[in-house]
Amino acid sequence: MTTNPVAPPRRTDLGRVGTATHNYLAPLQRGYRADEAAAVARVAQIRRGAGRPIDALPELWGLTGLERLYPQGRTGPSDSLAENAMHTAVTLWSLHQQSHRDAGMHRTSGPQLGGAVRQLMPSDDIDEPLRKRFVRAGAAPTFDILAQRLREIVVLLRREAVPLDYGLLADQLYRWQLPDGRGEVNRSWGRSFHAYRRPKSTADGAAADQTDSDLPGTDTDTDKDQS
């Protein structure tokens, strides 16, 4: 890729997993939006892993940025929970970003999962089938099932070009796997769902995000993939 190799500034409000995810996605997203061939090809490859376990596709080894979890090299045991979280966040983003050239679907300080789902609904009503999808994600009994259910939601977010903060999502996916972490993450998703308020005007929303997202783009022959 011809993107700047210098890592973007570290996000101080993210943990180790979220920071590694953000620092990997930021230049890749820029390259994809600039239609750089290497970035477009990389995103298409990564997209195959969306919603699938980290060990399901060996061909993705070395493509999802997991080395950023170990900036000093692998001097100790691997952190499988962190790897699961980053792999899931990166592959879901690649599905989310598909076909969007003028919109960055990873948006720093963007909505978290609950707020993004609520954004898909009418401002004065609840879309019950969509609410049930969201509830099913929160009730996932295993991490692999959670990833599959998040994939279903991401497909809907992609259709409406609703972004997510994938660094934050990666941190949440890491905590979800820890003892007592699932309840904490579910509470956060639920609060963000209830707290979301639609902007007063679309102009206000556009003005707030000139740097990373405006309107959905178009697909190209080199970037079409089954989802």
N, C-alpha and C positions, 0 to 999 in steps of 0.2 A: 504494500500500500504506500501511497505517497503522503499519508497524513503525518503530521508533526509527531515525531517519536517521543517528545517530552511529555511526561504524564501531566494531566490537568491538576489544578490545585486540590489538595486533600480536603475532603469535606469533614469539618470538625465535629459535626453532629452525627456522624455515622460511626459504627463499630468497624472492626477489622474486615469483616466479610463485606459489609456494605461499601466501605471505601475501596476495597479491591474490585468489587463489581462496578462501581461508578468509574473508577480509573480505567477499567478495560472497555466499558461501553462508550464512554464519551468520545474518544477518537474514532472508534469503529462506527458509531452513529454519524459522526461528521463525514467520514469517508463514504458511507452508504448514501447519505443525502446528496453528496457531491457526485454521485454516480461513478465512483472510482471502481474499476473492474475488480480489483482484489478484495475490496470491502464487500461489494455486492456478492461475489462468489463465497466469501467467508460467511456472510449472513445466511445465504441459502443453505450452506452445509450445516451450520449450527441449528437451523430451524428444524431439521429432522429429529432433533433430540427433545423438542418441546413436549413436556408432559411425560417423558420417558425417564427411567432411572439412569443414573450416571454410568452404570456398567452395561447398559443395553446396547450401546453403539460404540464399540472400540474405535471406529473411524473418527470419532470426535476428540480423541485424546490429543491434547496439545492445541485445541482450537477454541476452548471456552475460557481461557485466561486464568486457569486455576493456579498457575505459577505465581500469580500476584499475591496469593495468600501466603507465600513463603518468600518474602523479599530478601532474606538472608540465605536462601537456599534451604533444602530439606535437611536441616541439621538434626532434626528429631523426628518423632513419630508424626505421621500424617494426621490431619484433622478431618476425618471423614464427614462429620456433621457440617463443617464449613464448606467442604467440597460439594456435598449434596445441595446446600443452599445456593451457592454461587452458580453451579451448573444449572439448577432449575431456573434461577432468575435470568441468567444470560440466554438460555434457550427459549424461555417464554418471551423475553424481549424480542428475540429475532423473529418470532412468529408475529408479534405485535407490530413490529416495524415494517413488515412486508407490505410493499406497494406504496408506502408513504415516503415520498422524497421531500416534500415541503413541510413535514411535521416530524419532530423528534418525539418518539413514543416513550423514551426515557427522559424524564424532565426532572431536574434537580428541584427539590422542594415542591414537586407536583403532588397531586392527590395520592393518598394511599388507597389500598384496595377497596375499602368500604365506601369512601367518597367517590371513587371512580365508578363503582357499580350504581350508586345513587344517581350519578350524573346521567346514566343511561335512561333513567325513568322520567316521566313527566314531573314537573315541579310540584304539582298539587295532587299527586296520586302515587300509588305503589304498584309497580308491575309485578304481579304475584308470581308468574313463572320465573322471572329473573330473580326475585327475592329468594325463591326456593333453591335456585342454583347457588346463590351466595350462602345460604344456610347449609347446603350440602357440603360446600367447601369447608365451612367452619366445623362441620361434624365429621370430617374425614378421619377414619380410624388409624390410618398409616400415612407416612410421608409420601409414599409412591402414589397413593390414591389422592392425596391432597394435590400433588403435581398434576394429575390427570384432570381433576376438577377445576383447578386454576386455568388449565389450558382452555377449557370450555368457556370460561369467563373472558379470557384474553381474546379469543376469537370475536366475541361480541364487542369488546373495547376497540379492537382493530377496525371493525366495521364502521364505528362512529368516530374514529380518530380521537379517542379519549386516552390521554397519556397516564403513566404511572411513574412514581419515583422508584426505580428498580434497585437503587442502592438501599433504600429503606426496606423494600420488599425482601431483599437478600438477607438483611439483618433479622427481619422478622421470621423468615424461613429457618434461619439458624436457631433462633430462640425457640421456635415451635418444637424443635427436636430435643430440647433440654427438659429435665425434670421440672414440672410445673410451668413450663414455658408456653404450652399450648393455650392454656386459659388466658395468660397475659396477652398473647397475640390476638386471640379471638376477641377479647375485650377492646383492644385497640381498633380492630377492623369494625366492630360494632359501633364504637363511638364515632369513628370517621363516617360511617354510613348515616348515623343520625345527625351529625353535625354539619353535613354538607349543605350549603346554600348556593343556589344557582346565582351567578353574577347578575347584576342589575341589567347589564346590556352586553351583547357580544362584542361591542367595540371596546368596553373596559377589559374584557378577557383577552382580546387580541393585543391590546396595548401592553398588558402585563407580561407577555411572552414573545416579544419580537425576536429574541435571540434563538429560541429553540423550537417553536411550533407555531404554525399558522393553519394552513389548510391541507387536507389529504392530497397526496400526489397521485401519480398514475403508475401502472405496472409496466414492465418492459419484458421483452422476450427472454432476456438473460436472467430474470429474477422470478419467473413463474414457478410455483411449486405447489404440490398438493398440501392442504392443511386440514 
